[in-house]
Amino acid sequence: MIQAVYFIGIGGIGMSAIARYYLKRGLTVAGYDLTPTPLTRELEREGALIHYEEDVTQIPEACRDAASTLVVYTPAIPAEHAELQYFLCHHFDIQKRAEVLGTLTRTHRGLCVAGTHGKTTTSSMTAHLLHQSHVDCNAFLGGITKNYGTNYILAPKSDYVVIEADEFDRSFHHLSPFATVITATDADHLDIYGTEEAYLESFRHYTELIQPGGYLVLHDGLKMRPNVREGVTTYIYSRTRGDFHAENIRMGDGAIRFDLISPIENIKDIELGVPVGINIENGIATMALAQIAGLTPDEIRQGMASFRGVDRRFDFHVRTPQRAYLSDYAHHPEELRQCIRSIREVYPDRRIVGIFQPHLYSRTRDFYQEFADALSDLDEVVLTEIYPARELPMPGVTSQLILDHLRPGVPHRLIRKDDVLDVVPTLQFDVLITLGAGNLDDYADRIADIVKSMNTLTH
C-alpha cells in the first residue's frame, strides 16, 4: 500500500498539482527540484519535504521503502539523474506524471483538454465551471488559476476530474478520457515528433483512447482526423459554426457577450469573465464539456462570468484609460497570432507593442518565418535572446532569424532580457504585451510598476 510519494522535479506546474493531491490524502510527500521557487516554497508550507541538490542522501527515510513508495518523475529529468537511478536500481514503482493522471481518468470521469494551444485556459475554465456548480470536480491544471490561486482542486465527493492533456513526449497517451476537447493541432514539439505527420498521428491515437460512450469535442477545420471507438459521440465547435458555436456576439465597454448555440441546450447572454476574443472559442469548448457533465444554464452563466483567468494567460497587470500592460504565455506562432488578434479586438486603433522571448532553439529554427509573420501584426516588435529551456544552442539559430523576416517597415529591436526594465520606459505604446514561455515573466511586476509610473506622468 502506498504511504509515500517522491517527486523528481516536484516544482513543475503539473507535478506540483499531483503532489498537492497526495498531500491532501495525508500521504508523505517529498521530492527534488533544481531551484527553489515560490511554488516549491508553497508546497513546503503545505507539508512537502523538498531539497534542491541532486543528492541521494537527502531522500527522506519515509521514501526509502520500495513496497510503500511511489516515485513520480517528469520527462524533463535526464535518465542519468542520480536520484532516478537510485530508485531504478532498488526496483521502486516509478511512473511518469502522465501515468498517474491516467490512473485518475480510470477511477473518475475524466474531462480532458488537449491541443497545441488554449488547453490551459480551457481546462482551467472547465474546472472553475464544474467546481462552482452542483457537479464539482477534481482538477490538475497547467497554470495557476486566479480564482483559486492554485493549479489543483480537490473534491473527494465528485466523480469528475479535469485534466490538461499534454502532447509533449506523448504524455496524453496514458489518459482514458470520458470526454475530451481538442483545441488545435498546429505542429509543435518537432524535436520530439520529427514531422507534422507524426504529430497529427499522435493526436489521432489520443482520440482512440476515449472511453466507449464518451465524447469528443473537436475544433472545426483541424488537419487531424479522429478515430474514435464505437459509441463515442463527436461534436464540432468553433467561434461561428459547428455543433457548438456563438451567435449574437457583442463587444464593447471592456465586455464580451454572446449566445451559445448547442445541440444539448442553447444558452443566451453568456458574459466572459476575461473579455478577450480568443476566450469566445475557449468558452464554447468549456461549455460543451460543462453541458456534457450536466451543469445547468444558470451555473454555466455564473461560472463563465466569474472566471478570472490564469496566471500568464492574457494576464492584465495594468489596465487604465491611458495604458495597459499584460503578459501571455504564447510561445507558438499561432498562439502569438491569436493573442495579438484578440488584443486588437479589445483595443482597436491603439498602438500595441510586444516584447517576445522565443522559447527553444528548435522551435525557433522550425518556425522563425511563422513567428515573424505573427509578430508583424504588432506596431513595434522587441525581441530578447532565446530561452533555451532543456536545449543546447544550435549554430545559426538566434532571435535575429525572426527579426530578419519581419514584414518591411515594422519597427523592431533586439535586446538582452536583463535590459528589459531599461527599455520599457523608452517605448511608445498604448498597450504593452510581454510574450513567451520562458522567464521574461519574472519581470512582470516591475514592468507593471514602470507602466503605472508612465501613466502617472502622462496624466
C-alpha positions as CSV (number, residue, x, y, z in Angstrom):
1,M,0.0,0.0,0.0
2,I,1.4,3.4,-1.0
3,Q,2.2,5.6,2.0
4,A,4.7,8.0,0.5
5,V,5.2,9.6,-2.9
6,Y,8.5,11.0,-4.1
7,F,8.7,13.5,-6.9
8,I,11.7,14.1,-9.1
9,G,11.0,17.6,-10.5
10,I,8.4,18.4,-7.9
11,G,8.4,22.2,-8.8
12,G,6.9,21.7,-12.2
13,I,3.4,23.2,-12.6
14,G,1.9,19.8,-13.4
15,M,4.0,17.8,-10.9
16,S,3.1,20.1,-8.1
17,A,-0.6,19.6,-8.7
18,I,-0.3,15.9,-8.2
19,A,1.9,16.5,-5.1
20,R,-0.9,18.5,-3.6
21,Y,-3.4,15.7,-4.4
22,Y,-1.3,13.3,-2.3
23,L,-0.7,15.8,0.4
24,K,-4.5,16.3,0.7
25,R,-4.8,12.5,1.0
26,G,-2.5,12.5,4.0
27,L,0.5,10.7,2.4
28,T,4.1,11.6,3.0
29,V,5.2,13.8,0.0
30,A,8.8,14.6,-0.7
31,G,10.9,15.5,-3.7
32,Y,13.8,17.2,-5.6
33,D,13.9,20.2,-7.8
34,L,16.7,22.2,-9.3
35,T,16.0,25.5,-7.7
36,P,13.6,26.9,-5.1
37,T,10.6,28.9,-6.5
38,P,7.5,30.4,-5.0
39,L,5.7,27.3,-5.9
40,T,8.1,24.9,-4.2
41,R,8.0,27.1,-1.1
42,E,4.2,26.9,-1.0
43,L,4.5,23.1,-1.3
44,E,6.9,23.1,1.7
45,R,4.5,25.2,3.7
46,E,1.8,22.6,2.9
47,G,4.0,19.8,4.2
48,A,6.2,18.6,1.3
49,L,9.8,17.7,2.1
50,I,11.9,19.3,-0.7
51,H,15.6,19.6,-1.4
52,Y,17.5,21.3,-4.2
53,E,20.6,19.3,-4.7
54,E,20.9,16.1,-6.8
55,D,21.8,14.1,-3.7
56,V,20.5,10.5,-2.9
57,T,21.4,11.0,0.8
58,Q,18.7,13.7,1.1
59,I,15.9,11.3,0.2
60,P,13.8,11.1,3.4
61,E,13.7,7.8,5.2
62,A,9.9,7.6,4.7
63,C,10.6,7.4,0.9
64,R,13.1,4.6,1.0
65,D,10.8,1.6,1.2
66,A,10.0,0.3,-2.3
67,A,6.9,-1.5,-1.1
68,S,5.2,1.7,0.2
69,T,6.7,4.5,-2.0
70,L,5.5,5.6,-5.4
71,V,8.1,7.6,-7.4
72,V,6.8,10.2,-9.9
73,Y,9.1,11.9,-12.4
74,T,8.9,14.4,-15.2
75,P,10.2,13.6,-18.7
76,A,12.4,16.7,-18.4
77,I,14.6,14.8,-15.9
78,P,17.7,13.2,-17.6
79,A,17.9,9.5,-17.5
80,E,21.2,9.6,-15.6
81,H,19.8,11.7,-12.8
82,A,21.3,10.2,-9.6
83,E,18.1,10.0,-7.7
84,L,16.2,8.5,-10.6
85,Q,19.0,5.9,-10.9
86,Y,18.8,5.1,-7.2
87,F,15.0,4.3,-7.4
88,L,15.5,2.3,-10.6
89,C,18.3,0.2,-9.1
90,H,16.2,-0.5,-6.0
91,H,13.1,-1.5,-8.0
92,F,10.7,1.1,-6.9
93,D,7.3,1.7,-8.7
94,I,8.3,4.6,-10.9
95,Q,5.7,6.4,-13.0
96,K,5.7,9.5,-15.3
97,R,3.3,12.2,-14.2
98,A,1.1,11.3,-17.1
99,E,0.8,7.7,-15.9
100,V,-0.5,8.9,-12.6
101,L,-3.1,11.2,-14.3
102,G,-4.0,8.2,-16.5
103,T,-4.9,6.2,-13.4
104,L,-7.1,9.0,-12.2
105,T,-9.0,9.0,-15.5
106,R,-9.8,5.3,-15.0
107,T,-11.1,5.9,-11.4
108,H,-13.0,9.1,-12.2
109,R,-14.8,10.6,-15.2
110,G,-12.0,12.4,-17.0
111,L,-12.8,15.7,-18.7
112,C,-9.5,16.3,-20.6
113,V,-8.4,19.2,-22.8
114,A,-5.8,18.6,-25.4
115,G,-4.3,20.8,-28.2
116,T,-1.3,22.8,-29.3
117,H,-2.7,25.9,-27.6
118,G,-5.6,27.0,-25.5
119,K,-5.6,23.9,-23.3
120,T,-4.5,25.7,-20.0
121,T,-7.2,28.3,-20.2
122,T,-9.9,25.9,-21.4
123,S,-9.1,23.3,-18.8
124,S,-8.9,25.9,-16.0
125,M,-12.2,27.5,-17.2
126,T,-13.8,24.0,-17.2
127,A,-12.6,23.3,-13.7
128,H,-14.0,26.6,-12.5
129,L,-17.4,26.0,-14.0
130,L,-17.7,22.5,-12.5
131,H,-16.2,23.4,-9.1
132,Q,-18.8,26.2,-8.6
133,S,-21.7,24.0,-9.7
134,H,-23.6,21.2,-8.1
135,V,-21.3,18.7,-10.0
136,D,-17.9,19.9,-8.6
137,C,-14.6,18.3,-9.8
138,N,-11.0,17.4,-9.0
139,A,-8.6,19.2,-11.4
140,F,-5.0,19.0,-12.4
141,L,-4.1,22.1,-14.4
142,G,-1.1,23.6,-16.2
143,G,-1.4,27.0,-14.8
144,I,-2.3,28.9,-11.6
145,T,-6.0,29.9,-11.7
146,K,-6.7,33.4,-10.4
147,N,-10.0,32.2,-8.8
148,Y,-8.2,29.8,-6.5
149,G,-4.6,30.7,-6.5
150,T,-3.6,27.1,-7.3
151,N,-3.3,24.6,-10.1
152,Y,-5.2,21.9,-8.2
153,I,-8.7,21.4,-7.0
154,L,-9.8,18.6,-4.7
155,A,-13.4,17.4,-4.4
156,P,-13.5,14.0,-2.8
157,K,-17.2,13.5,-3.4
158,S,-17.1,14.4,-7.2
159,D,-16.8,11.7,-9.8
160,Y,-15.2,14.1,-12.3
161,V,-11.5,15.0,-12.8
162,V,-10.4,17.8,-15.2
163,I,-7.0,17.2,-16.7
164,E,-4.9,19.2,-19.1
165,A,-3.8,16.6,-21.6
166,D,-0.2,17.3,-22.7
167,E,1.0,16.1,-26.0
168,F,4.7,16.7,-25.1
169,D,6.5,13.3,-25.0
170,R,3.1,11.7,-26.0
171,S,2.1,12.0,-22.3
172,F,-1.6,12.2,-23.2
173,H,-1.5,8.6,-24.5
174,H,-1.7,7.5,-20.8
175,L,-5.2,9.0,-20.4
176,S,-8.6,7.4,-20.8
177,P,-10.9,10.4,-21.2
178,F,-14.7,10.2,-20.7
179,A,-14.9,13.5,-22.7
180,T,-12.2,15.5,-24.3
181,V,-11.7,18.7,-26.2
182,I,-9.1,19.1,-28.9
183,T,-8.5,22.8,-29.4
184,A,-5.8,22.8,-32.1
185,T,-3.2,20.5,-33.8
186,D,-0.8,23.1,-35.3
187,A,2.6,21.3,-35.4
188,D,4.8,21.7,-32.4
189,H,7.4,19.8,-30.4
190,L,9.1,18.7,-33.6
191,D,12.2,18.0,-31.6
192,I,10.1,15.1,-30.2
193,Y,7.9,14.1,-33.1
194,G,10.2,14.9,-36.1
195,T,7.4,15.6,-38.6
196,E,4.0,17.2,-38.6
197,E,2.6,13.8,-39.8
198,A,3.8,12.1,-36.6
199,Y,2.4,14.9,-34.5
200,L,-1.0,14.6,-36.1
201,E,-0.9,10.8,-35.8
202,S,-0.2,11.2,-32.0
203,F,-3.5,13.2,-31.7
204,R,-5.3,10.6,-33.8
205,H,-4.2,7.9,-31.4
206,Y,-5.3,10.0,-28.5
207,T,-8.9,10.0,-29.9
208,E,-8.8,6.2,-29.8
209,L,-8.4,6.3,-26.0
210,I,-11.8,8.0,-25.4
211,Q,-14.0,5.6,-23.4
212,P,-16.9,3.9,-25.2
213,G,-20.0,6.1,-24.5
214,G,-17.8,9.1,-24.2
215,Y,-17.4,12.4,-26.1
216,L,-15.0,14.1,-28.5
217,V,-15.4,17.9,-28.9
218,L,-13.2,18.8,-31.9
219,H,-12.3,22.2,-33.1
220,D,-13.6,22.8,-36.7
221,G,-11.1,22.5,-39.5
222,L,-8.3,20.6,-37.9
223,K,-5.9,18.6,-40.1
224,M,-6.1,15.7,-37.7
225,R,-8.8,13.1,-38.5
226,P,-10.1,11.3,-35.3
227,N,-10.5,7.6,-35.0
228,V,-12.9,7.1,-32.1
229,R,-14.3,3.8,-30.7
230,E,-17.9,2.7,-31.3
231,G,-20.3,4.6,-29.1
232,V,-18.2,7.8,-28.9
233,T,-20.2,11.0,-29.8
234,T,-18.2,13.5,-31.8
235,Y,-19.1,17.2,-31.8
236,I,-17.6,20.1,-33.8
237,Y,-17.1,23.5,-32.3
238,S,-15.7,26.9,-33.3
239,R,-16.5,30.6,-32.9
240,T,-19.0,30.9,-35.7
241,R,-20.0,27.4,-36.8
242,G,-20.3,23.8,-35.7
243,D,-22.5,21.9,-33.3
244,F,-21.4,24.3,-30.6
245,H,-20.8,27.9,-31.6
246,A,-21.5,31.5,-30.7
247,E,-24.2,33.9,-32.1
248,N,-25.1,37.5,-31.4
249,I,-21.5,38.4,-30.3
250,R,-21.4,41.8,-28.6
251,M,-18.1,43.6,-27.8
252,G,-17.8,47.0,-26.1
253,D,-17.1,48.8,-22.9
254,G,-14.5,46.2,-22.0
255,A,-17.0,43.3,-22.1
256,I,-17.8,40.4,-24.4
257,R,-21.2,38.8,-24.5
258,F,-22.7,36.2,-26.8
259,D,-25.3,33.4,-27.1
260,L,-24.3,29.7,-27.1
261,I,-25.8,27.5,-29.8
262,S,-25.6,23.9,-28.6
263,P,-27.0,20.5,-29.6
264,I,-27.7,20.0,-25.8
265,E,-29.3,23.4,-24.9
266,N,-28.9,26.9,-26.2
267,I,-27.9,29.5,-23.6
268,K,-28.4,33.2,-24.1
269,D,-26.3,36.1,-22.7
270,I,-23.0,34.5,-21.8
271,E,-20.6,37.1,-20.5
272,L,-16.8,36.4,-20.4
273,G,-15.1,37.0,-17.1
274,V,-11.8,37.5,-19.1
275,P,-13.1,39.5,-22.1
276,V,-10.6,38.8,-24.9
277,G,-11.7,37.4,-28.3
278,I,-9.9,34.0,-28.1
279,N,-11.9,33.2,-24.9
280,I,-15.1,33.0,-27.0
281,E,-13.7,29.8,-28.5
282,N,-12.2,28.6,-25.3
283,G,-15.5,29.3,-23.6
284,I,-17.5,27.4,-26.2
285,A,-15.3,24.3,-25.7
286,T,-15.6,24.7,-21.9
287,M,-19.4,25.0,-22.0
288,A,-19.6,21.9,-24.2
289,L,-17.8,19.9,-21.5
290,A,-19.9,21.5,-18.8
291,Q,-23.1,20.6,-20.6
292,I,-21.9,17.0,-21.0
293,A,-21.2,16.9,-17.3
294,G,-24.8,18.1,-16.5
295,L,-24.4,21.7,-15.5
296,T,-27.5,23.9,-15.6
297,P,-27.7,27.1,-17.8
298,D,-27.6,29.3,-14.7
299,E,-24.5,27.5,-13.4
300,I,-22.8,27.9,-16.8
301,R,-23.6,31.6,-17.0
302,Q,-22.4,32.2,-13.4
303,G,-19.2,30.3,-14.0
304,M,-18.3,32.0,-17.3
305,A,-18.9,35.5,-15.8
306,S,-16.9,34.8,-12.6
307,F,-13.9,33.1,-14.2
308,R,-10.9,35.4,-13.6
309,G,-8.3,33.7,-15.8
310,V,-4.9,32.0,-15.4
311,D,-1.5,33.5,-14.5
312,R,0.4,34.4,-17.7
313,R,-2.6,33.8,-20.0
314,F,-3.9,37.2,-21.1
315,D,-2.8,38.3,-17.6
316,F,-3.6,42.0,-17.2
317,H,-1.2,43.7,-14.8
318,V,-2.2,47.3,-15.7
319,R,-5.5,48.3,-17.3
320,T,-6.2,52.1,-17.3
321,P,-7.6,54.5,-19.9
322,Q,-4.0,55.7,-20.7
323,R,-2.1,52.4,-21.0
324,A,-2.5,48.7,-20.5
325,Y,0.1,46.0,-19.8
326,L,-0.5,42.3,-20.0
327,S,1.7,39.1,-20.1
328,D,0.9,36.0,-22.1
329,Y,2.4,32.5,-22.3
330,A,2.2,32.4,-26.1
331,H,5.2,30.6,-27.5
332,H,3.9,29.1,-30.7
333,P,3.3,31.2,-33.9
334,E,-0.4,30.5,-33.9
335,E,-0.7,31.4,-30.2
336,L,1.1,34.7,-30.9
337,R,-1.3,35.4,-33.8
338,Q,-4.4,34.7,-31.8
339,C,-3.1,36.7,-28.8
340,I,-2.4,39.8,-30.9
341,R,-5.6,39.5,-32.8
342,S,-7.6,39.2,-29.6
343,I,-5.9,42.3,-28.1
344,R,-6.6,44.2,-31.4
345,E,-10.3,43.4,-30.9
346,V,-10.3,44.9,-27.4
347,Y,-8.1,47.8,-28.3
348,P,-8.8,48.9,-31.9
349,D,-6.8,51.8,-33.2
350,R,-4.3,51.7,-30.3
351,R,-0.6,51.4,-30.5
352,I,0.4,47.8,-29.4
353,V,4.0,46.9,-28.7
354,G,5.1,43.4,-27.9
355,I,8.3,42.1,-26.2
356,F,8.8,38.4,-27.2
357,Q,11.2,35.9,-25.7
358,P,11.5,33.0,-28.1
359,H,11.3,29.6,-26.4
360,L,13.6,26.8,-27.5
361,Y,16.2,26.8,-30.3
362,S,14.5,24.0,-32.1
363,R,11.1,25.8,-32.2
364,T,12.8,29.0,-33.4
365,R,14.6,27.0,-36.1
366,D,11.4,25.3,-37.2
367,F,9.1,28.3,-37.1
368,Y,11.1,31.6,-37.4
369,Q,9.2,32.7,-40.5
370,E,5.8,32.0,-38.9
371,F,6.9,33.8,-35.8
372,A,8.0,36.8,-37.9
373,D,4.6,36.8,-39.7
374,A,2.6,36.8,-36.5
375,L,4.7,39.4,-34.8
376,S,4.5,41.7,-37.8
377,D,0.9,42.5,-36.7
378,L,2.3,44.5,-33.8
379,D,3.1,48.2,-34.1
380,E,6.6,47.5,-32.8
381,V,8.5,44.3,-32.0
382,V,11.1,43.9,-29.3
383,L,12.9,40.5,-29.1
384,T,15.1,39.1,-26.4
385,E,17.6,36.2,-26.8
386,I,16.1,32.7,-27.0
387,Y,15.2,30.9,-23.7
388,P,16.9,27.5,-24.1
389,A,14.9,25.5,-21.5
390,R,16.1,21.9,-22.0
391,E,18.2,22.6,-25.1
392,L,21.8,23.5,-26.0
393,P,22.4,26.3,-28.5
394,M,22.2,25.5,-32.2
395,P,24.6,27.1,-34.7
396,G,23.0,30.0,-36.6
397,V,19.8,29.9,-34.6
398,T,19.2,33.2,-32.8
399,S,16.4,35.7,-32.4
400,Q,17.9,37.6,-35.3
401,L,16.3,35.0,-37.6
402,I,12.9,36.2,-36.6
403,L,13.8,39.9,-36.9
404,D,15.2,39.4,-40.4
405,H,11.9,38.1,-41.6
406,L,9.5,40.7,-40.2
407,R,7.4,42.5,-42.8
408,P,9.2,45.6,-44.2
409,G,8.6,48.7,-42.2
410,V,7.8,47.1,-38.8
411,P,9.8,48.9,-36.2
412,H,11.9,46.4,-34.2
413,R,14.9,46.0,-31.9
414,L,16.8,43.1,-30.3
415,I,17.7,43.5,-26.6
416,R,19.1,41.4,-23.8
417,K,16.4,40.1,-21.5
418,D,18.2,41.6,-18.5
419,D,17.9,45.1,-20.1
420,V,14.1,44.9,-20.4
421,L,13.4,47.2,-17.4
422,D,15.6,49.9,-19.0
423,V,14.0,49.5,-22.4
424,V,10.3,49.7,-21.4
425,P,10.3,53.4,-20.5
426,T,11.7,54.2,-23.9
427,L,8.8,52.5,-25.8
428,Q,5.9,54.4,-27.2
429,F,2.7,52.3,-26.6
430,D,-0.9,52.3,-25.5
431,V,-0.8,48.6,-24.9
432,L,2.3,46.6,-24.0
433,I,2.4,42.8,-24.1
434,T,5.2,40.5,-22.9
435,L,5.1,37.2,-24.6
436,G,6.7,33.8,-24.2
437,A,7.0,30.7,-22.1
438,G,10.4,31.5,-20.7
439,N,11.5,33.6,-17.7
440,L,10.7,37.1,-19.0
441,D,7.6,37.0,-16.8
442,D,10.0,37.3,-13.8
443,Y,10.0,41.0,-14.6
444,A,6.2,41.4,-14.9
445,D,5.6,43.1,-11.5
446,R,8.4,45.6,-12.1
447,I,7.3,46.2,-15.7
448,A,3.8,46.9,-14.3
449,D,5.3,49.5,-11.8
450,I,7.1,51.2,-14.7
451,V,3.9,51.3,-16.8
452,K,1.9,52.7,-13.9
453,S,4.5,55.4,-13.4
454,M,4.3,56.3,-17.1
455,N,0.6,56.6,-16.7
456,T,1.1,59.0,-13.8
457,L,3.5,61.1,-15.8
458,T,1.1,61.2,-18.8
459,H,-1.9,62.0,-16.6
